[in-house]
Amino acid sequence: MRGREQRLSFRSEAETARFGETLAGLLRPGDVVLLAGDIGAGKSFLARAIIRALCGAETDVPSPTFTLVQTYDCDAGEIWHSDLYRLSDADEALELGLIDAFETAINLVEWPDHLGPYLPEDALRIDMTATPEAHKARLIPIGKWAERLEDAL
């Protein structure tokens, strides 16, 4: 089930970071945020803002582009930040342990379409685009996120 989509526009990195902080306040173990969009759309920046909101502003948040997954242990629980751009087959997500992490950790997944049949039934998908004027986000709540997002934002 999909909920009502919401569209947001961020005219600065500070606005994007504030949204990340707001979203971080909603997240708990077992949540999955799917970050989609072209290179340079702001996926990694938003993920970094969420992680720093949950783990502390000084937390080092390297891109998981080459490692595929970076994990963080924070007061809010374990966070998995993954970049699936380089996956050649969806089954590689199983090998990474990502599907199991969907049940136990807060998950921020860049390039989620590479999950194929392993896309979770409950997730918040954020499609991001960059224009010269702003970064834009289309929030698509899936499953339980439909009600949660409606109540929160």
URNOR-V765523 format. One record per residue. N is the residue number from 1. RES is the residue in three letters. PHI is phi in whole degrees, -180 to 180 (NA if undefined). PSI is psi as a letter, one per 20 degrees, with the letter a starting at -180 (none if undefined). BURIAL is + if it has 24 or more other ideal C-beta (glycine too) atoms within 12 Angstrom, else -. Layout:
N/RES/PHI/PSI/BURIAL + N/RES/PHI/PSI/BURIAL
//
This chain:
1/MET/NA/p/- + 2/ARG/-106/q/- + 3/GLY/-93/a/+ + 4/ARG/-70/p/- + 5/GLU/-72/q/- + 6/GLN/-126/q/+ + 7/ARG/-118/p/- + 8/LEU/-127/q/+ + 9/SER/-133/p/- + 10/PHE/-119/o/+ + 11/ARG/-91/i/- + 12/SER/-152/r/- + 13/GLU/-63/h/- + 14/ALA/-63/h/- + 15/GLU/-66/g/- + 16/THR/-63/g/+ + 17/ALA/-63/h/+ + 18/ARG/-63/g/- + 19/PHE/-63/g/+ + 20/GLY/-59/g/+ + 21/GLU/-65/g/- + 22/THR/-63/g/- + 23/LEU/-64/h/+ + 24/ALA/-57/h/+ + 25/GLY/-66/i/- + 26/LEU/-92/i/+ + 27/LEU/-82/q/+ + 28/ARG/-147/r/- + 29/PRO/-53/p/- + 30/GLY/97/i/+ + 31/ASP/-88/q/+ + 32/VAL/-127/p/+ + 33/VAL/-114/o/+ + 34/LEU/-98/o/+ + 35/LEU/-106/o/+ + 36/ALA/-114/q/+ + 37/GLY/147/r/+ + 38/ASP/-68/r/- + 39/ILE/-59/p/- + 40/GLY/87/j/- + 41/ALA/-78/i/+ + 42/GLY/111/j/+ + 43/LYS/-60/g/+ + 44/SER/-67/h/+ + 45/PHE/-63/g/+ + 46/LEU/-65/g/+ + 47/ALA/-59/g/+ + 48/ARG/-61/g/+ + 49/ALA/-64/g/+ + 50/ILE/-65/g/+ + 51/ILE/-62/g/+ + 52/ARG/-67/h/+ + 53/ALA/-66/h/+ + 54/LEU/-88/h/+ + 55/CYS/-112/i/+ + 56/GLY/119/q/- + 57/ALA/-62/h/- + 58/GLU/-92/j/- + 59/THR/-62/p/- + 60/ASP/-76/p/- + 61/VAL/-126/n/+ + 62/PRO/-73/q/- + 63/SER/-69/p/+ + 64/PRO/-87/j/+ + 65/THR/-55/g/- + 66/PHE/-96/h/- + 67/THR/-87/i/- + 68/LEU/75/g/+ + 69/VAL/-139/p/+ + 70/GLN/-121/p/+ + 71/THR/-117/q/+ + 72/TYR/-138/p/+ + 73/ASP/-104/o/- + 74/CYS/-129/r/+ + 75/ASP/-58/h/- + 76/ALA/-75/i/+ + 77/GLY/123/a/- + 78/GLU/-78/p/+ + 79/ILE/-119/p/+ + 80/TRP/-112/p/+ + 81/HIS/-112/o/+ + 82/SER/-123/q/+ + 83/ASP/-124/o/+ + 84/LEU/-97/j/+ + 85/TYR/-54/h/+ + 86/ARG/-89/j/- + 87/LEU/-67/p/+ + 88/SER/-96/i/- + 89/ASP/-151/q/- + 90/ALA/-60/h/- + 91/ASP/-63/i/- + 92/GLU/-64/h/- + 93/ALA/-64/h/+ + 94/LEU/-65/g/- + 95/GLU/-61/h/- + 96/LEU/-74/i/+ + 97/GLY/85/j/- + 98/LEU/-65/g/+ + 99/ILE/-64/h/+ + 100/ASP/-65/h/- + 101/ALA/-64/h/+ + 102/PHE/-58/h/+ + 103/GLU/-86/h/- + 104/THR/-119/i/- + 105/ALA/-124/r/+ + 106/ILE/-82/p/+ + 107/ASN/-119/p/+ + 108/LEU/-117/o/+ + 109/VAL/-116/o/+ + 110/GLU/-88/q/+ + 111/TRP/59/l/+ + 112/PRO/-66/h/+ + 113/ASP/-65/i/- + 114/HIS/-72/i/+ + 115/LEU/-75/i/+ + 116/GLY/52/c/- + 117/PRO/-71/i/- + 118/TYR/-94/j/+ + 119/LEU/-57/p/+ + 120/PRO/-70/q/+ + 121/GLU/-76/h/- + 122/ASP/-117/o/+ + 123/ALA/-164/r/+ + 124/LEU/-109/o/+ + 125/ARG/-94/p/+ + 126/ILE/-123/o/+ + 127/ASP/-91/p/+ + 128/MET/-112/q/+ + 129/THR/-137/q/+ + 130/ALA/-118/p/+ + 131/THR/-124/r/- + 132/PRO/-60/h/- + 133/GLU/-88/h/- + 134/ALA/-166/r/- + 135/HIS/-95/p/+ + 136/LYS/-121/q/+ + 137/ALA/-131/p/+ + 138/ARG/-110/o/+ + 139/LEU/-92/p/+ + 140/ILE/-122/o/+ + 141/PRO/-79/p/+ + 142/ILE/-121/p/+ + 143/GLY/66/c/+ + 144/LYS/-61/h/- + 145/TRP/-68/h/+ + 146/ALA/-57/g/+ + 147/GLU/-73/g/- + 148/ARG/-62/g/+ + 149/LEU/-69/h/+ + 150/GLU/-59/g/- + 151/ASP/-74/h/- + 152/ALA/-94/h/- + 153/LEU/-108/none/-
//
